[in-house]
Amino acid sequence: MKLHLLGTGGAEGVPGFFADSRVSQHARLHGGKDIRTRSAAVIDDEIKIDLPPDTFAQLVRDGISAMDWSALVFTHGHDDHVACTEIQYALYPFTPNEVLPFTIYANPQVSKKIWDRYPSWPLDLVETHSFESFQHAGYTITPIHANHKEDEDSQNLIFDDGRRKLLYGTDTGIWPAETWEFLAGWTIDLLVLECGEGFKGTPYHGHLDVYDLVRVVNRLREMGVLHDASRVITTHHGHMGDGLHTEYEEALNPYGVEVGFDGMVVEF
């Protein structure tokens, strides 16, 4: 399986739009891995995860094509993950396509958001629910419930191609008890986990800081969900977390956690 991280930033990206924080200043001056567009990924060039407002720029930057997608899978309805207006560009009159050339998978709230925007358009949209697996193009995809939005079935996603399993967990917070119970007995080969609050934790429950992330990873290892060869990679870093890429590496590498960056490709 191949995972391509197209974006590893939080809702406002790094540098922040209207921010003069230390991290934003550094990113503007030095660029490199400290430039973070809004979080998104693609699996085997075929299954797209989320559709942030930076999608066009990400595809051009990394030289990949949306025409290879057979599925677009959403995690939840925040605007940095669901840029609804971008969907129209896959259809006539922007292309010759009279029907959407890929299937959309989304929870009830995101599905409603899309149908409200395109009430009679020729979309293949499948509603998803946490803990209910579905099949697509040889993959088994299992959403699990994230602790992110109280009024929505926010989902992290397990992808299984029959050989390897990936758990993509952006905008997750500390999972509720039902999710921990569901994960018992699973074996994950690659975990992508958000670190939205960096070194500056807040009272908001819906994101992890560095210290929560380490606790989550250690618990998964103790449960046997992560094995000795499992890789753990971060995503969804915000400038308000007050961490540079190298500082995250210094803090997390000793725990066997790699720091994700825009354009990172992982084959496992």
Order of alpha helices (4+ residues) and beta strands (2+ residues): beta-alpha-beta-beta-alpha-beta-beta-alpha-beta-beta-beta-beta-beta-alpha-beta-alpha-beta-alpha-beta-beta
